Amino acid sequence: MKLCITAGNYHIFKLMIKNHKDSRIQLKNIHPLDFDLVFDVYTSLDQKTVISILSHELRYSPFMYLCPGFKVIPLKKRLPHGTKESTTPLNLSFN
């Protein structure tokens, strides 16, 4: 699944992601999108559980105070409706 951390600064989000500890969730292909961070999640857990775990974990990051209003959301909620990327989120490429 493709998720996004939004409402902050992707540099800070990268530091927050490095603190991720749950071994059931692997994060890969991490890329900036404006001020947000987009990443692939490899896990057998469902999306709602993954978002809950990551949101909870990242709240305890030492960098969280720099982006207190962050949210972990599905990438399709971040992209405008009707864009090519919103209809094919698994085929996105970021340069």
Summary of the structure (lengths in Angstrom):
residues: 95
radius of gyration: 12.6
end to end distance: 19.5
largest distance: 37.1
contacts: 259
relative contact order: 0.26
helix: 38%
strand: 25%
